[in-house]
């Protein structure tokens, strides 16, 4: 695991350099889930593939930008599923974006998830590594990731970060989100999952939601690359996750590597309130 994490750090540093002077133009093609690809998406994917492929403990790579899994070493231990550049469409307006990594043992399954990592490329380069607890690291002037603190969620937060086009929300979801605003929650939503979830984690609580909608009844966010790693992190931080009906997103099983699901991440209070609202 230590060796693999060092390769991830190396990839994150290289992507950070690319973001200093990025090419924000689009390619003509789309990825597996129908998103138009930026050249920066593909470049970030290439960086991660090149660097992580050198790690002898890596069995396979699964990427949002790849049609199929890339098999590397059949006798190795870990599989890494990743979103090379979450929120990439916001680079041209200079918003913070990030990379997400899920580390599975032997099989891509939520039950086999052993660690989750994400980076955030903002005014500072930060990295969160979660095995037993989510730990925040920050790049220092010596070009090293320095440990800052453990991230823990309070029982109740103040932030409400909710995605999906509102006209496509169900009436139940609209009522639930409005009830949080009626309690005094503040809207915080950038459109970059990494940034929004990072803010909730650093501020100690709140809710991030991307529900089932009329145009995406199975949700939009990808289970293996985005949902499972953040469910793992939030639950290890003392919070909860749900698809709106179950008690944990980590209960879900999918065969399709590009499968999507509705998802909610938050403090205990918000997820408990969500599940009561859906009864």
Residue pairs with C-beta under 8 A, 6 or more apart in sequence:
1 57
1 78
1 103
1 114
1 115
1 131
3 55
3 56
3 57
4 52
4 55
4 57
4 58
4 78
4 80
4 103
5 115
5 117
5 129
7 51
7 52
7 54
7 55
7 58
8 52
8 80
8 101
8 117
9 127
9 145
10 51
11 47
11 48
11 51
11 52
11 99
12 99
12 119
12 125
12 127
13 125
13 139
13 143
14 47
14 51
15 44
15 47
15 48
15 84
15 85
15 99
15 119
15 121
16 119
16 121
16 125
16 139
18 40
18 43
18 44
18 47
19 40
19 91
19 97
19 121
22 40
22 91
23 39
23 40
23 43
24 38
24 39
24 40
24 91
24 92
25 38
25 39
26 36
26 37
26 38
26 39
27 36
27 37
27 38
27 39
27 42
29 36
29 37
30 36
30 37
31 37
31 41
31 64
31 65
32 64
32 66
32 67
32 258
33 64
33 222
33 258
33 260
37 65
38 85
38 88
38 89
38 91
40 85
40 88
40 91
41 65
41 84
41 85
41 88
42 65
44 84
44 85
44 88
44 99
45 63
45 64
45 65
45 66
45 84
45 85
47 84
48 61
48 63
48 82
48 84
48 99
49 61
49 63
49 70
52 58
52 61
52 80
53 61
53 70
53 72
56 73
56 76
57 76
57 77
57 78
58 72
58 73
58 76
58 78
58 79
58 80
59 71
59 72
59 73
59 74
59 75
59 76
59 77
59 78
59 79
59 106
60 69
60 70
60 71
60 72
60 79
60 80
61 69
61 70
61 72
61 79
61 80
61 81
61 82
62 69
62 70
62 79
62 80
62 81
62 82
62 108
62 224
62 225
62 257
63 70
63 81
63 82
63 83
63 84
63 225
64 82
64 83
64 84
64 222
64 225
64 226
64 258
65 84
68 257
69 79
69 108
69 257
77 105
77 106
78 103
78 104
78 105
78 114
79 103
79 104
79 105
79 106
79 107
79 108
80 101
80 102
80 103
80 104
81 101
81 102
81 104
81 108
81 224
81 225
81 228
81 229
81 257
82 99
82 100
82 101
82 102
82 225
83 99
83 100
83 222
83 225
83 226
84 99
85 91
85 97
85 98
85 99
86 97
86 98
86 99
86 100
86 192
86 193
86 194
86 226
87 95
87 96
87 97
87 98
87 190
87 191
87 192
87 193
87 194
87 195
88 97
89 191
90 97
90 190
90 191
90 192
91 97
95 190
95 191
95 192
95 195
96 120
96 121
96 122
96 123
96 190
96 192
96 194
96 195
97 120
97 121
97 192
97 194
97 195
98 118
98 119
98 120
98 121
98 192
98 193
98 194
98 195
98 198
99 118
99 119
99 194
100 116
100 117
100 118
100 193
100 194
100 225
100 226
100 229
100 230
101 116
101 117
101 118
101 229
102 113
102 116
102 224
102 225
102 228
102 229
102 232
103 113
103 114
103 115
103 116
103 117
104 112
104 113
104 114
105 112
105 114
106 112
108 224
108 257
109 253
110 223
110 228
110 231
110 249
110 250
110 251
110 252
110 253
111 250
113 228
113 229
113 232
113 250
114 131
115 129
115 130
115 131
115 232
116 130
116 228
116 229
116 230
116 232
116 233
117 127
117 128
117 129
117 130
117 229
118 127
118 128
118 194
118 198
118 229
118 230
118 233
119 125
119 126
119 127
119 128
119 194
120 126
120 127
120 128
120 194
120 195
120 198
122 195
124 138
124 139
125 138
125 139
126 136
126 137
126 138
126 139
126 148
126 198
127 136
127 137
127 138
127 139
127 145
128 134
128 135
128 136
128 137
128 151
128 198
128 201
128 233
129 135
129 137
130 232
130 233
130 236
130 237
132 236
133 150
133 151
133 152
133 236
133 237
134 150
134 151
134 201
134 233
134 236
134 237
135 147
135 149
135 150
135 151
136 147
136 148
136 149
136 150
136 151
136 202
137 145
137 146
137 147
137 148
138 145
138 146
138 148
139 145
139 146
140 146
151 201
151 202
151 233
151 237
152 204
152 237
152 238
153 200
153 201
153 204
153 205
153 234
153 237
153 238
153 239
153 266
153 267
153 268
154 204
154 205
154 267
155 205
155 267
155 268
155 269
156 205
156 267
156 268
156 269
156 270
157 185
157 200
157 203
157 204
157 205
157 206
157 207
157 266
157 267
157 269
157 270
158 184
158 185
158 186
158 203
158 205
158 206
159 185
159 186
159 188
159 199
159 200
159 203
159 205
159 206
159 207
160 177
160 180
160 181
160 185
160 186
160 187
160 188
160 206
160 207
161 187
161 188
161 189
161 196
161 197
161 199
161 200
161 206
161 207
161 208
161 209
162 177
162 187
162 189
162 207
162 208
162 209
162 210
162 211
163 189
163 191
163 193
163 208
163 209
163 210
163 220
164 210
164 211
164 213
164 216
164 220
165 213
165 215
166 174
168 213
168 214
168 215
168 216
169 177
169 211
169 213
170 211
170 212
170 213
170 214
172 277
172 278
173 209
173 211
175 277
176 273
176 274
176 277
176 278
177 209
179 273
179 277
180 207
180 270
180 273
181 187
185 206
185 207
188 196
188 199
188 200
188 206
189 196
190 196
193 208
193 210
193 221
193 226
193 230
196 208
197 208
197 230
197 233
197 234
197 265
199 206
200 206
200 207
200 208
200 265
200 266
201 233
201 234
201 237
205 239
205 266
205 267
205 269
205 270
206 266
206 267
206 270
207 264
207 265
207 266
207 267
207 270
207 271
207 274
208 263
208 264
208 265
208 266
209 263
209 264
209 265
209 266
209 274
210 219
210 220
210 221
210 262
210 263
210 264
211 219
211 244
211 262
211 264
212 218
212 219
212 244
212 262
213 220
216 260
218 259
218 260
218 261
218 262
219 243
219 260
219 261
219 262
219 263
220 260
221 227
221 260
221 261
221 263
222 258
222 259
222 260
223 249
223 252
223 254
223 259
223 260
223 261
224 254
224 257
224 258
224 259
227 249
227 261
227 263
228 249
228 250
230 241
230 263
230 265
231 241
231 248
231 249
231 250
231 263
231 265
232 250
234 240
234 241
234 265
234 266
235 241
235 248
235 250
238 267
238 268
239 265
239 266
239 267
239 268
239 271
240 247
240 248
240 265
240 266
240 267
240 268
240 271
240 272
241 248
241 249
241 250
241 263
241 264
241 265
241 266
241 271
242 248
242 249
242 263
242 264
242 271
242 274
242 275
243 249
243 252
243 261
243 262
243 263
243 264
244 262
244 264
244 274
244 278
245 275
245 278
246 252
247 275
249 261
249 263
252 261
254 261
264 270
264 271
264 274
266 274
